Amino acid sequence: MSQRDVYRALRFWNDLRAVGRAASSGSSAPIGRRIGRRAYGRLTGRLARRLFG
């Protein structure tokens, strides 16, 4: 199993946890936070690649 596969599995697992938290709390906030974190990570990763890449 490669490092990329591990990251994919963890990303999927954490997505499922966010959905579970949203279902148990009756609020979509955990899913929104998860989407926001993903977007933030992508933007900062791209910026870092441009600056240091």
N, C-alpha and C positions, 0 to 999 in steps of 0.2 A: 504494500500500500504506500503510495507516494504522499509527500507532504500536501500536495494539491488535493488529493482525495480526502485526507484528514480534514483540511479546512472546509471542503464542501460538506462533509458529513456533519461537522460542528455547526456550520451555518444552517443546515437543514434542521438539526436538532434544536438550535436556539429559535428558529422560526416556529417550530412546533410548540415549544415552551411558551412563546409569546401568544400564540393562538389559544393555548390552554389557559393562560392567565386571563386573556380577554374573555373567554367563555365563562370562567369561574367568577369573574368580577362583574360581568355584564357590561363592560366598557370596552371600547375599541382603542383606548389609549395605549396599551402595551404593543399593539400592532403598529400604531402610528409612530411610537418611539423606535421600534425596531426598523421601520422603513427609514426614519430620519437618520438613525445610526449608520445604516447601510449607505445612504446617499453621502453622508459626511465622510465616511471612510473612503468611498470612491473618489470624492473630490480632493481630499487631502493626499491620497495616494498618487493621483495624477499630478498634483502640484509638486509633491516631493520628487517624483520622477523627473519633472521638468527642471527643478532647481538642482538636484543632485545626480541626475541620471546619466 
